[in-house]
Amino acid sequence: MTGHITALPVGVRLAVSPLSWANDVLEDLGADISLETCLRDAAESGYEGIELGRKFPREAGALRSLLDSHRLALASGWHSGELAERSVDDEMKAVAGHAALLRAMDCKVMVYGEVAMMTPGSPLDAPMSQRLRMPAAEVAGYAGRLTDFAGRLAAEYGLTLAYHHHLMMVAETFDEISAIFDKTGSAAGLLLDTGHCVAGGFDYARLIDRFGDRVVHIHLKDIRGPIIDEVRAGDMSFNAGVRRGMFTVPGDGIIDFKPLARFVRDSGYRGWLVVEAEQDPAVAEPRPAVERAFKHVQANFRS
């Protein structure tokens, strides 16, 4: 990290996801890349932090020692939640080990992705048109459970819930996200993912305008326009889209990150910005990609 000058506001830190090196779902992508390579590349490219990935140790002492050796902080980690179908008590039991690890690593937020209402079988291999929608009559109850869970997560672990809207999940479109967050209490925070907004059919600035005060964590992901069009037109699966290269790092796609930089500067947002790109490291070499992304994000904050 030494020698990298940041243009980010005080209190805003730049992290990177390990997905550029190894995919969490498609385990053949990056299977031959070591965690040591990932952490070294991230630190030497200028990033202050990294999110949790499948190759990371899950024991706090080992994880802290490993990250400290590269002068990296843990920005957060994903929890596959099932509040669409189970109780808050059951969700608290399911999250306990993960939340305790994040607390021990001094994380402030926990990424929550709803996986309960997904297409049976291999949901991310199903055509995108076959994703499941939450019935309107169930939204209020779901939002209530999210709010309760978020409050308990904060009280017991000191973590803010960062709800990840996501392709193939119950909150993919702007209307679906809005329907849920219009009914949640302030304890539930929102993760803004630029790539999932655009791939979900809307400008991420709409989410900022509507729920900017709820944003507690930010993923900076870019989209290759022609490829996402091909994925949608062919009704391909999410995983097929990842393999095809629909996602990329900031600066390599069609997304303009200047409105995001303005939001961060003007809103008083304090927290992590996380560069993330789910793509094949054999096609998109990780280190050059994340180095380009680092420079692109910094340039948007300087302009």
ChimeraX commands (.cxc) that place a marker at each C-alpha (Angstrom):
marker #1 position 0.00,0.00,0.00 radius 0.5
marker #1 position 2.87,2.33,0.71 radius 0.5
marker #1 position 3.21,5.09,-1.85 radius 0.5
marker #1 position -0.40,5.02,-3.09 radius 0.5
marker #1 position -2.05,8.42,-2.64 radius 0.5
marker #1 position -5.81,8.36,-2.19 radius 0.5
marker #1 position -8.30,10.92,-3.45 radius 0.5
marker #1 position -11.11,9.50,-1.32 radius 0.5
marker #1 position -12.76,11.57,1.43 radius 0.5
marker #1 position -11.63,11.02,4.98 radius 0.5
marker #1 position -13.38,7.99,6.43 radius 0.5
marker #1 position -13.92,6.34,3.03 radius 0.5
marker #1 position -11.71,3.35,2.29 radius 0.5
marker #1 position -11.12,1.34,-0.86 radius 0.5
marker #1 position -11.19,-2.46,-0.75 radius 0.5
marker #1 position -11.26,-5.20,-3.35 radius 0.5
marker #1 position -13.20,-8.44,-3.58 radius 0.5
marker #1 position -11.28,-11.72,-3.94 radius 0.5
marker #1 position -13.69,-12.65,-6.76 radius 0.5
marker #1 position -11.23,-11.28,-9.29 radius 0.5
marker #1 position -8.88,-14.12,-8.29 radius 0.5
marker #1 position -11.26,-16.94,-7.31 radius 0.5
marker #1 position -15.01,-17.30,-7.77 radius 0.5
marker #1 position -17.00,-18.35,-4.69 radius 0.5
marker #1 position -19.61,-20.34,-6.65 radius 0.5
marker #1 position -17.79,-21.45,-9.81 radius 0.5
marker #1 position -14.88,-23.04,-8.02 radius 0.5
marker #1 position -13.00,-23.91,-11.20 radius 0.5
marker #1 position -12.50,-20.18,-11.82 radius 0.5
marker #1 position -9.27,-19.33,-10.02 radius 0.5
marker #1 position -8.84,-22.77,-8.46 radius 0.5
marker #1 position -5.10,-22.62,-9.18 radius 0.5
marker #1 position -4.57,-19.11,-7.73 radius 0.5
marker #1 position -3.35,-19.07,-4.14 radius 0.5
marker #1 position -4.80,-16.87,-1.43 radius 0.5
marker #1 position -1.29,-15.51,-0.88 radius 0.5
marker #1 position -1.20,-14.27,-4.47 radius 0.5
marker #1 position -4.61,-12.63,-4.06 radius 0.5
marker #1 position -3.63,-10.80,-0.87 radius 0.5
marker #1 position -0.24,-9.72,-2.18 radius 0.5
marker #1 position -1.76,-8.38,-5.40 radius 0.5
marker #1 position -4.48,-6.52,-3.48 radius 0.5
marker #1 position -2.05,-4.85,-1.08 radius 0.5
marker #1 position 0.55,-3.96,-3.69 radius 0.5
marker #1 position -2.14,-2.47,-5.93 radius 0.5
marker #1 position -3.03,0.02,-3.20 radius 0.5
marker #1 position -6.14,-1.42,-1.57 radius 0.5
marker #1 position -6.65,-1.00,2.16 radius 0.5
marker #1 position -9.03,-3.90,2.59 radius 0.5
marker #1 position -10.52,-7.05,1.16 radius 0.5
marker #1 position -13.78,-8.93,1.55 radius 0.5
marker #1 position -14.05,-12.52,2.70 radius 0.5
marker #1 position -13.72,-15.29,0.12 radius 0.5
marker #1 position -13.96,-19.08,0.06 radius 0.5
marker #1 position -10.20,-19.61,0.41 radius 0.5
marker #1 position -9.91,-17.51,3.59 radius 0.5
marker #1 position -9.46,-19.11,7.01 radius 0.5
marker #1 position -12.54,-18.80,9.23 radius 0.5
marker #1 position -10.69,-18.70,12.55 radius 0.5
marker #1 position -10.23,-15.12,13.71 radius 0.5
marker #1 position -6.64,-15.44,14.93 radius 0.5
marker #1 position -5.41,-17.07,11.73 radius 0.5
marker #1 position -7.34,-14.64,9.55 radius 0.5
marker #1 position -6.11,-11.58,11.43 radius 0.5
marker #1 position -2.50,-12.76,11.28 radius 0.5
marker #1 position -2.78,-13.40,7.56 radius 0.5
marker #1 position -4.37,-10.04,6.73 radius 0.5
marker #1 position -2.05,-8.14,9.07 radius 0.5
marker #1 position 0.95,-9.59,7.24 radius 0.5
marker #1 position -0.29,-7.78,4.13 radius 0.5
marker #1 position -1.55,-4.68,5.97 radius 0.5
marker #1 position -5.10,-5.36,4.85 radius 0.5
marker #1 position -8.34,-4.96,6.81 radius 0.5
marker #1 position -11.39,-7.16,6.40 radius 0.5
marker #1 position -14.10,-4.98,4.85 radius 0.5
marker #1 position -16.99,-7.42,5.29 radius 0.5
marker #1 position -18.29,-10.85,4.33 radius 0.5
marker #1 position -21.37,-12.32,2.67 radius 0.5
marker #1 position -24.07,-14.17,4.63 radius 0.5
marker #1 position -26.56,-16.28,2.68 radius 0.5
marker #1 position -29.77,-15.39,4.49 radius 0.5
marker #1 position -33.13,-17.17,4.39 radius 0.5
marker #1 position -35.47,-14.73,6.11 radius 0.5
marker #1 position -37.87,-15.04,3.20 radius 0.5
marker #1 position -38.75,-18.46,4.60 radius 0.5
marker #1 position -37.47,-18.75,8.18 radius 0.5
marker #1 position -37.78,-16.99,11.49 radius 0.5
marker #1 position -35.49,-14.35,12.93 radius 0.5
marker #1 position -34.53,-16.73,15.75 radius 0.5
marker #1 position -33.43,-19.35,13.21 radius 0.5
marker #1 position -31.53,-16.74,11.20 radius 0.5
marker #1 position -29.70,-15.59,14.33 radius 0.5
marker #1 position -28.60,-19.16,14.94 radius 0.5
marker #1 position -27.49,-19.56,11.33 radius 0.5
marker #1 position -25.45,-16.34,11.31 radius 0.5
marker #1 position -23.77,-16.73,14.70 radius 0.5
marker #1 position -20.40,-18.07,13.63 radius 0.5
marker #1 position -20.06,-15.72,10.68 radius 0.5
marker #1 position -21.15,-12.65,12.64 radius 0.5
marker #1 position -18.76,-13.51,15.48 radius 0.5
marker #1 position -15.89,-13.71,12.98 radius 0.5
marker #1 position -16.76,-10.34,11.44 radius 0.5
marker #1 position -17.00,-8.77,14.90 radius 0.5
marker #1 position -13.61,-10.22,15.85 radius 0.5
marker #1 position -12.15,-8.73,12.67 radius 0.5
marker #1 position -13.50,-5.26,13.54 radius 0.5
marker #1 position -15.96,-5.19,10.65 radius 0.5
marker #1 position -18.80,-2.68,10.85 radius 0.5
marker #1 position -21.19,-4.18,8.29 radius 0.5
marker #1 position -22.33,-7.64,7.23 radius 0.5
marker #1 position -23.43,-8.31,3.66 radius 0.5
marker #1 position -26.80,-10.08,3.54 radius 0.5
marker #1 position -27.96,-11.88,0.38 radius 0.5
marker #1 position -31.40,-13.51,0.30 radius 0.5
marker #1 position -31.11,-17.07,-1.00 radius 0.5
marker #1 position -34.32,-18.68,0.30 radius 0.5
marker #1 position -36.60,-17.85,-2.62 radius 0.5
marker #1 position -34.37,-19.00,-5.45 radius 0.5
marker #1 position -35.10,-21.41,-8.27 radius 0.5
marker #1 position -34.77,-24.99,-6.94 radius 0.5
marker #1 position -31.80,-27.09,-7.97 radius 0.5
marker #1 position -28.88,-25.00,-9.18 radius 0.5
marker #1 position -30.50,-21.54,-9.08 radius 0.5
marker #1 position -27.62,-19.61,-10.60 radius 0.5
marker #1 position -27.56,-22.07,-13.51 radius 0.5
marker #1 position -31.25,-21.51,-14.32 radius 0.5
marker #1 position -32.26,-19.11,-17.10 radius 0.5
marker #1 position -32.63,-15.62,-15.67 radius 0.5
marker #1 position -36.31,-15.54,-16.67 radius 0.5
marker #1 position -37.00,-18.40,-14.26 radius 0.5
marker #1 position -36.03,-16.60,-11.06 radius 0.5
marker #1 position -38.64,-16.57,-8.31 radius 0.5
marker #1 position -40.50,-13.39,-7.32 radius 0.5
marker #1 position -41.74,-12.65,-3.84 radius 0.5
marker #1 position -45.54,-12.31,-3.80 radius 0.5
marker #1 position -46.59,-8.76,-2.90 radius 0.5
marker #1 position -48.56,-10.04,0.09 radius 0.5
marker #1 position -45.36,-11.41,1.64 radius 0.5
marker #1 position -43.21,-8.28,1.34 radius 0.5
marker #1 position -44.35,-6.54,4.53 radius 0.5
marker #1 position -43.72,-9.59,6.69 radius 0.5
marker #1 position -40.33,-10.11,5.08 radius 0.5
marker #1 position -39.38,-6.47,5.64 radius 0.5
marker #1 position -40.41,-6.79,9.27 radius 0.5
marker #1 position -38.20,-9.83,9.77 radius 0.5
marker #1 position -35.30,-8.06,8.08 radius 0.5
marker #1 position -35.72,-5.09,10.40 radius 0.5
marker #1 position -35.88,-7.30,13.49 radius 0.5
marker #1 position -32.87,-9.32,12.36 radius 0.5
marker #1 position -30.87,-6.16,11.61 radius 0.5
marker #1 position -31.63,-4.78,15.07 radius 0.5
marker #1 position -30.53,-7.99,16.77 radius 0.5
marker #1 position -27.41,-8.22,14.61 radius 0.5
marker #1 position -26.43,-4.71,15.72 radius 0.5
marker #1 position -27.24,-5.35,19.38 radius 0.5
marker #1 position -25.45,-8.70,19.65 radius 0.5
marker #1 position -22.53,-8.23,17.25 radius 0.5
marker #1 position -22.20,-4.50,16.59 radius 0.5
marker #1 position -22.78,-5.11,12.87 radius 0.5
marker #1 position -24.97,-3.14,10.48 radius 0.5
marker #1 position -26.90,-5.25,7.99 radius 0.5
marker #1 position -26.04,-4.35,4.38 radius 0.5
marker #1 position -28.79,-5.83,2.19 radius 0.5
marker #1 position -27.42,-6.92,-1.19 radius 0.5
marker #1 position -29.87,-6.50,-4.08 radius 0.5
marker #1 position -28.77,-9.14,-6.57 radius 0.5
marker #1 position -29.65,-10.75,-9.88 radius 0.5
marker #1 position -31.71,-13.95,-9.50 radius 0.5
marker #1 position -32.76,-13.04,-5.95 radius 0.5
marker #1 position -35.98,-11.49,-4.63 radius 0.5
marker #1 position -34.67,-7.93,-4.91 radius 0.5
marker #1 position -33.35,-7.62,-8.46 radius 0.5
marker #1 position -35.28,-4.69,-9.94 radius 0.5
marker #1 position -35.66,-1.14,-8.70 radius 0.5
marker #1 position -39.33,-1.74,-7.88 radius 0.5
marker #1 position -38.54,-4.89,-5.90 radius 0.5
marker #1 position -35.83,-3.16,-3.87 radius 0.5
marker #1 position -38.11,-0.20,-3.25 radius 0.5
marker #1 position -41.02,-2.38,-2.16 radius 0.5
marker #1 position -38.85,-4.00,0.52 radius 0.5
marker #1 position -37.03,-0.89,1.71 radius 0.5
marker #1 position -40.18,1.21,1.85 radius 0.5
marker #1 position -41.26,-1.19,4.61 radius 0.5
marker #1 position -38.04,-1.86,6.53 radius 0.5
marker #1 position -36.96,0.13,9.55 radius 0.5
marker #1 position -33.78,2.18,9.66 radius 0.5
marker #1 position -31.83,-0.68,11.29 radius 0.5
marker #1 position -31.65,-2.40,7.89 radius 0.5
marker #1 position -28.99,-0.85,5.68 radius 0.5
marker #1 position -28.63,-1.16,1.93 radius 0.5
marker #1 position -25.64,-2.34,-0.08 radius 0.5
marker #1 position -25.41,-0.39,-3.33 radius 0.5
marker #1 position -23.99,-2.56,-6.12 radius 0.5
marker #1 position -23.51,-0.54,-9.29 radius 0.5
marker #1 position -23.23,-3.60,-11.54 radius 0.5
marker #1 position -26.30,-5.37,-10.21 radius 0.5
marker #1 position -28.30,-2.16,-10.65 radius 0.5
marker #1 position -27.44,-1.81,-14.32 radius 0.5
marker #1 position -27.71,-5.55,-15.00 radius 0.5
marker #1 position -31.07,-5.43,-13.19 radius 0.5
marker #1 position -32.31,-2.85,-15.67 radius 0.5
marker #1 position -31.92,0.51,-13.92 radius 0.5
marker #1 position -29.46,3.35,-13.34 radius 0.5
marker #1 position -27.81,3.08,-9.92 radius 0.5
marker #1 position -28.39,6.82,-9.44 radius 0.5
marker #1 position -32.09,6.03,-8.98 radius 0.5
marker #1 position -31.24,3.95,-5.94 radius 0.5
marker #1 position -29.08,6.75,-4.57 radius 0.5
marker #1 position -31.87,9.27,-5.08 radius 0.5
marker #1 position -34.47,7.04,-3.43 radius 0.5
marker #1 position -32.47,5.38,-0.64 radius 0.5
marker #1 position -29.15,7.19,-0.40 radius 0.5
marker #1 position -29.56,7.65,3.35 radius 0.5
marker #1 position -29.83,3.86,3.77 radius 0.5
marker #1 position -26.60,2.98,1.90 radius 0.5
marker #1 position -24.04,1.48,4.31 radius 0.5
marker #1 position -21.76,-0.46,1.94 radius 0.5
marker #1 position -20.86,-0.06,-1.75 radius 0.5
marker #1 position -19.74,-2.55,-4.38 radius 0.5
marker #1 position -18.12,-1.03,-7.46 radius 0.5
marker #1 position -18.80,-3.39,-10.34 radius 0.5
marker #1 position -18.88,-2.57,-14.05 radius 0.5
marker #1 position -20.89,-4.16,-16.87 radius 0.5
marker #1 position -19.90,-5.04,-20.41 radius 0.5
marker #1 position -22.95,-3.71,-22.27 radius 0.5
marker #1 position -22.94,-5.94,-25.36 radius 0.5
marker #1 position -22.48,-9.04,-23.23 radius 0.5
marker #1 position -25.28,-8.31,-20.75 radius 0.5
marker #1 position -27.52,-7.65,-23.76 radius 0.5
marker #1 position -26.51,-11.03,-25.17 radius 0.5
marker #1 position -27.13,-12.73,-21.82 radius 0.5
marker #1 position -30.61,-11.21,-21.52 radius 0.5
marker #1 position -31.54,-11.83,-25.14 radius 0.5
marker #1 position -30.48,-15.47,-24.89 radius 0.5
marker #1 position -32.10,-15.93,-21.46 radius 0.5
marker #1 position -28.80,-17.26,-20.18 radius 0.5
marker #1 position -28.16,-18.15,-16.56 radius 0.5
marker #1 position -26.31,-15.96,-14.08 radius 0.5
marker #1 position -23.36,-18.34,-14.04 radius 0.5
marker #1 position -23.25,-18.47,-17.83 radius 0.5
marker #1 position -23.22,-14.67,-17.84 radius 0.5
marker #1 position -20.31,-14.63,-15.41 radius 0.5
marker #1 position -18.38,-17.07,-17.59 radius 0.5
marker #1 position -19.23,-15.01,-20.67 radius 0.5
marker #1 position -17.82,-11.87,-19.00 radius 0.5
marker #1 position -20.86,-9.68,-18.28 radius 0.5
marker #1 position -19.16,-8.24,-15.17 radius 0.5
marker #1 position -15.85,-6.42,-15.05 radius 0.5
marker #1 position -13.94,-3.93,-12.93 radius 0.5
marker #1 position -14.72,-0.18,-12.92 radius 0.5
marker #1 position -13.44,1.48,-16.06 radius 0.5
marker #1 position -13.73,-1.56,-18.33 radius 0.5
marker #1 position -17.46,-1.32,-19.01 radius 0.5
marker #1 position -20.36,1.04,-19.65 radius 0.5
marker #1 position -20.98,2.44,-16.15 radius 0.5
marker #1 position -20.21,6.06,-15.29 radius 0.5
marker #1 position -18.85,6.22,-11.73 radius 0.5
marker #1 position -18.81,10.01,-11.41 radius 0.5
marker #1 position -22.34,10.17,-9.89 radius 0.5
marker #1 position -21.21,7.59,-7.33 radius 0.5
marker #1 position -18.18,9.70,-6.44 radius 0.5
marker #1 position -20.41,12.79,-6.06 radius 0.5
marker #1 position -22.77,10.85,-3.80 radius 0.5
marker #1 position -19.94,9.70,-1.56 radius 0.5
marker #1 position -18.47,13.20,-1.33 radius 0.5
marker #1 position -21.74,15.05,-0.82 radius 0.5
marker #1 position -23.68,12.64,1.39 radius 0.5
marker #1 position -21.14,12.16,4.13 radius 0.5
marker #1 position -20.98,8.41,3.42 radius 0.5
marker #1 position -18.32,6.79,5.58 radius 0.5
marker #1 position -17.30,3.20,4.99 radius 0.5
marker #1 position -15.94,0.89,2.35 radius 0.5
marker #1 position -15.99,1.05,-1.43 radius 0.5
marker #1 position -15.29,-2.44,-2.72 radius 0.5
marker #1 position -14.05,-3.07,-6.27 radius 0.5
marker #1 position -15.66,-6.31,-7.41 radius 0.5
marker #1 position -15.70,-8.25,-10.64 radius 0.5
marker #1 position -16.94,-11.80,-11.05 radius 0.5
marker #1 position -15.04,-12.96,-14.09 radius 0.5
marker #1 position -12.71,-15.70,-15.26 radius 0.5
marker #1 position -9.16,-14.89,-14.07 radius 0.5
marker #1 position -7.79,-16.95,-16.97 radius 0.5
marker #1 position -9.39,-14.43,-19.33 radius 0.5
marker #1 position -9.11,-11.23,-17.24 radius 0.5
marker #1 position -5.77,-11.36,-15.45 radius 0.5
marker #1 position -6.56,-10.27,-11.89 radius 0.5
marker #1 position -3.71,-7.97,-10.95 radius 0.5
marker #1 position -3.74,-5.73,-14.03 radius 0.5
marker #1 position -7.54,-5.55,-13.79 radius 0.5
marker #1 position -7.62,-4.44,-10.16 radius 0.5
marker #1 position -4.76,-2.02,-10.73 radius 0.5
marker #1 position -6.73,-0.36,-13.56 radius 0.5
marker #1 position -9.78,-0.27,-11.33 radius 0.5
marker #1 position -7.85,1.38,-8.49 radius 0.5
marker #1 position -6.69,4.15,-10.83 radius 0.5
marker #1 position -10.14,4.57,-12.35 radius 0.5
marker #1 position -11.88,4.95,-8.99 radius 0.5
marker #1 position -9.27,7.44,-7.78 radius 0.5
marker #1 position -9.59,9.43,-11.00 radius 0.5
marker #1 position -13.35,9.73,-10.54 radius 0.5
marker #1 position -12.82,11.23,-7.10 radius 0.5
marker #1 position -10.25,13.71,-8.43 radius 0.5
marker #1 position -12.44,15.01,-11.24 radius 0.5
marker link #1:1,2 radius 0.2
marker link #1:2,3 radius 0.2
marker link #1:3,4 radius 0.2
marker link #1:4,5 radius 0.2
marker link #1:5,6 radius 0.2
marker link #1:6,7 radius 0.2
marker link #1:7,8 radius 0.2
marker link #1:8,9 radius 0.2
marker link #1:9,10 radius 0.2
marker link #1:10,11 radius 0.2
marker link #1:11,12 radius 0.2
marker link #1:12,13 radius 0.2
marker link #1:13,14 radius 0.2
marker link #1:14,15 radius 0.2
marker link #1:15,16 radius 0.2
marker link #1:16,17 radius 0.2
marker link #1:17,18 radius 0.2
marker link #1:18,19 radius 0.2
marker link #1:19,20 radius 0.2
marker link #1:20,21 radius 0.2
marker link #1:21,22 radius 0.2
marker link #1:22,23 radius 0.2
marker link #1:23,24 radius 0.2
marker link #1:24,25 radius 0.2
marker link #1:25,26 radius 0.2
marker link #1:26,27 radius 0.2
marker link #1:27,28 radius 0.2
marker link #1:28,29 radius 0.2
marker link #1:29,30 radius 0.2
marker link #1:30,31 radius 0.2
marker link #1:31,32 radius 0.2
marker link #1:32,33 radius 0.2
marker link #1:33,34 radius 0.2
marker link #1:34,35 radius 0.2
marker link #1:35,36 radius 0.2
marker link #1:36,37 radius 0.2
marker link #1:37,38 radius 0.2
marker link #1:38,39 radius 0.2
marker link #1:39,40 radius 0.2
marker link #1:40,41 radius 0.2
marker link #1:41,42 radius 0.2
marker link #1:42,43 radius 0.2
marker link #1:43,44 radius 0.2
marker link #1:44,45 radius 0.2
marker link #1:45,46 radius 0.2
marker link #1:46,47 radius 0.2
marker link #1:47,48 radius 0.2
marker link #1:48,49 radius 0.2
marker link #1:49,50 radius 0.2
marker link #1:50,51 radius 0.2
marker link #1:51,52 radius 0.2
marker link #1:52,53 radius 0.2
marker link #1:53,54 radius 0.2
marker link #1:54,55 radius 0.2
marker link #1:55,56 radius 0.2
marker link #1:56,57 radius 0.2
marker link #1:57,58 radius 0.2
marker link #1:58,59 radius 0.2
marker link #1:59,60 radius 0.2
marker link #1:60,61 radius 0.2
marker link #1:61,62 radius 0.2
marker link #1:62,63 radius 0.2
marker link #1:63,64 radius 0.2
marker link #1:64,65 radius 0.2
marker link #1:65,66 radius 0.2
marker link #1:66,67 radius 0.2
marker link #1:67,68 radius 0.2
marker link #1:68,69 radius 0.2
marker link #1:69,70 radius 0.2
marker link #1:70,71 radius 0.2
marker link #1:71,72 radius 0.2
marker link #1:72,73 radius 0.2
marker link #1:73,74 radius 0.2
marker link #1:74,75 radius 0.2
marker link #1:75,76 radius 0.2
marker link #1:76,77 radius 0.2
marker link #1:77,78 radius 0.2
marker link #1:78,79 radius 0.2
marker link #1:79,80 radius 0.2
marker link #1:80,81 radius 0.2
marker link #1:81,82 radius 0.2
marker link #1:82,83 radius 0.2
marker link #1:83,84 radius 0.2
marker link #1:84,85 radius 0.2
marker link #1:85,86 radius 0.2
marker link #1:86,87 radius 0.2
marker link #1:87,88 radius 0.2
marker link #1:88,89 radius 0.2
marker link #1:89,90 radius 0.2
marker link #1:90,91 radius 0.2
marker link #1:91,92 radius 0.2
marker link #1:92,93 radius 0.2
marker link #1:93,94 radius 0.2
marker link #1:94,95 radius 0.2
marker link #1:95,96 radius 0.2
marker link #1:96,97 radius 0.2
marker link #1:97,98 radius 0.2
marker link #1:98,99 radius 0.2
marker link #1:99,100 radius 0.2
marker link #1:100,101 radius 0.2
marker link #1:101,102 radius 0.2
marker link #1:102,103 radius 0.2
marker link #1:103,104 radius 0.2
marker link #1:104,105 radius 0.2
marker link #1:105,106 radius 0.2
marker link #1:106,107 radius 0.2
marker link #1:107,108 radius 0.2
marker link #1:108,109 radius 0.2
marker link #1:109,110 radius 0.2
marker link #1:110,111 radius 0.2
marker link #1:111,112 radius 0.2
marker link #1:112,113 radius 0.2
marker link #1:113,114 radius 0.2
marker link #1:114,115 radius 0.2
marker link #1:115,116 radius 0.2
marker link #1:116,117 radius 0.2
marker link #1:117,118 radius 0.2
marker link #1:118,119 radius 0.2
marker link #1:119,120 radius 0.2
marker link #1:120,121 radius 0.2
marker link #1:121,122 radius 0.2
marker link #1:122,123 radius 0.2
marker link #1:123,124 radius 0.2
marker link #1:124,125 radius 0.2
marker link #1:125,126 radius 0.2
marker link #1:126,127 radius 0.2
marker link #1:127,128 radius 0.2
marker link #1:128,129 radius 0.2
marker link #1:129,130 radius 0.2
marker link #1:130,131 radius 0.2
marker link #1:131,132 radius 0.2
marker link #1:132,133 radius 0.2
marker link #1:133,134 radius 0.2
marker link #1:134,135 radius 0.2
marker link #1:135,136 radius 0.2
marker link #1:136,137 radius 0.2
marker link #1:137,138 radius 0.2
marker link #1:138,139 radius 0.2
marker link #1:139,140 radius 0.2
marker link #1:140,141 radius 0.2
marker link #1:141,142 radius 0.2
marker link #1:142,143 radius 0.2
marker link #1:143,144 radius 0.2
marker link #1:144,145 radius 0.2
marker link #1:145,146 radius 0.2
marker link #1:146,147 radius 0.2
marker link #1:147,148 radius 0.2
marker link #1:148,149 radius 0.2
marker link #1:149,150 radius 0.2
marker link #1:150,151 radius 0.2
marker link #1:151,152 radius 0.2
marker link #1:152,153 radius 0.2
marker link #1:153,154 radius 0.2
marker link #1:154,155 radius 0.2
marker link #1:155,156 radius 0.2
marker link #1:156,157 radius 0.2
marker link #1:157,158 radius 0.2
marker link #1:158,159 radius 0.2
marker link #1:159,160 radius 0.2
marker link #1:160,161 radius 0.2
marker link #1:161,162 radius 0.2
marker link #1:162,163 radius 0.2
marker link #1:163,164 radius 0.2
marker link #1:164,165 radius 0.2
marker link #1:165,166 radius 0.2
marker link #1:166,167 radius 0.2
marker link #1:167,168 radius 0.2
marker link #1:168,169 radius 0.2
marker link #1:169,170 radius 0.2
marker link #1:170,171 radius 0.2
marker link #1:171,172 radius 0.2
marker link #1:172,173 radius 0.2
marker link #1:173,174 radius 0.2
marker link #1:174,175 radius 0.2
marker link #1:175,176 radius 0.2
marker link #1:176,177 radius 0.2
marker link #1:177,178 radius 0.2
marker link #1:178,179 radius 0.2
marker link #1:179,180 radius 0.2
marker link #1:180,181 radius 0.2
marker link #1:181,182 radius 0.2
marker link #1:182,183 radius 0.2
marker link #1:183,184 radius 0.2
marker link #1:184,185 radius 0.2
marker link #1:185,186 radius 0.2
marker link #1:186,187 radius 0.2
marker link #1:187,188 radius 0.2
marker link #1:188,189 radius 0.2
marker link #1:189,190 radius 0.2
marker link #1:190,191 radius 0.2
marker link #1:191,192 radius 0.2
marker link #1:192,193 radius 0.2
marker link #1:193,194 radius 0.2
marker link #1:194,195 radius 0.2
marker link #1:195,196 radius 0.2
marker link #1:196,197 radius 0.2
marker link #1:197,198 radius 0.2
marker link #1:198,199 radius 0.2
marker link #1:199,200 radius 0.2
marker link #1:200,201 radius 0.2
marker link #1:201,202 radius 0.2
marker link #1:202,203 radius 0.2
marker link #1:203,204 radius 0.2
marker link #1:204,205 radius 0.2
marker link #1:205,206 radius 0.2
marker link #1:206,207 radius 0.2
marker link #1:207,208 radius 0.2
marker link #1:208,209 radius 0.2
marker link #1:209,210 radius 0.2
marker link #1:210,211 radius 0.2
marker link #1:211,212 radius 0.2
marker link #1:212,213 radius 0.2
marker link #1:213,214 radius 0.2
marker link #1:214,215 radius 0.2
marker link #1:215,216 radius 0.2
marker link #1:216,217 radius 0.2
marker link #1:217,218 radius 0.2
marker link #1:218,219 radius 0.2
marker link #1:219,220 radius 0.2
marker link #1:220,221 radius 0.2
marker link #1:221,222 radius 0.2
marker link #1:222,223 radius 0.2
marker link #1:223,224 radius 0.2
marker link #1:224,225 radius 0.2
marker link #1:225,226 radius 0.2
marker link #1:226,227 radius 0.2
marker link #1:227,228 radius 0.2
marker link #1:228,229 radius 0.2
marker link #1:229,230 radius 0.2
marker link #1:230,231 radius 0.2
marker link #1:231,232 radius 0.2
marker link #1:232,233 radius 0.2
marker link #1:233,234 radius 0.2
marker link #1:234,235 radius 0.2
marker link #1:235,236 radius 0.2
marker link #1:236,237 radius 0.2
marker link #1:237,238 radius 0.2
marker link #1:238,239 radius 0.2
marker link #1:239,240 radius 0.2
marker link #1:240,241 radius 0.2
marker link #1:241,242 radius 0.2
marker link #1:242,243 radius 0.2
marker link #1:243,244 radius 0.2
marker link #1:244,245 radius 0.2
marker link #1:245,246 radius 0.2
marker link #1:246,247 radius 0.2
marker link #1:247,248 radius 0.2
marker link #1:248,249 radius 0.2
marker link #1:249,250 radius 0.2
marker link #1:250,251 radius 0.2
marker link #1:251,252 radius 0.2
marker link #1:252,253 radius 0.2
marker link #1:253,254 radius 0.2
marker link #1:254,255 radius 0.2
marker link #1:255,256 radius 0.2
marker link #1:256,257 radius 0.2
marker link #1:257,258 radius 0.2
marker link #1:258,259 radius 0.2
marker link #1:259,260 radius 0.2
marker link #1:260,261 radius 0.2
marker link #1:261,262 radius 0.2
marker link #1:262,263 radius 0.2
marker link #1:263,264 radius 0.2
marker link #1:264,265 radius 0.2
marker link #1:265,266 radius 0.2
marker link #1:266,267 radius 0.2
marker link #1:267,268 radius 0.2
marker link #1:268,269 radius 0.2
marker link #1:269,270 radius 0.2
marker link #1:270,271 radius 0.2
marker link #1:271,272 radius 0.2
marker link #1:272,273 radius 0.2
marker link #1:273,274 radius 0.2
marker link #1:274,275 radius 0.2
marker link #1:275,276 radius 0.2
marker link #1:276,277 radius 0.2
marker link #1:277,278 radius 0.2
marker link #1:278,279 radius 0.2
marker link #1:279,280 radius 0.2
marker link #1:280,281 radius 0.2
marker link #1:281,282 radius 0.2
marker link #1:282,283 radius 0.2
marker link #1:283,284 radius 0.2
marker link #1:284,285 radius 0.2
marker link #1:285,286 radius 0.2
marker link #1:286,287 radius 0.2
marker link #1:287,288 radius 0.2
marker link #1:288,289 radius 0.2
marker link #1:289,290 radius 0.2
marker link #1:290,291 radius 0.2
marker link #1:291,292 radius 0.2
marker link #1:292,293 radius 0.2
marker link #1:293,294 radius 0.2
marker link #1:294,295 radius 0.2
marker link #1:295,296 radius 0.2
marker link #1:296,297 radius 0.2
marker link #1:297,298 radius 0.2
marker link #1:298,299 radius 0.2
marker link #1:299,300 radius 0.2
marker link #1:300,301 radius 0.2
marker link #1:301,302 radius 0.2
marker link #1:302,303 radius 0.2
view
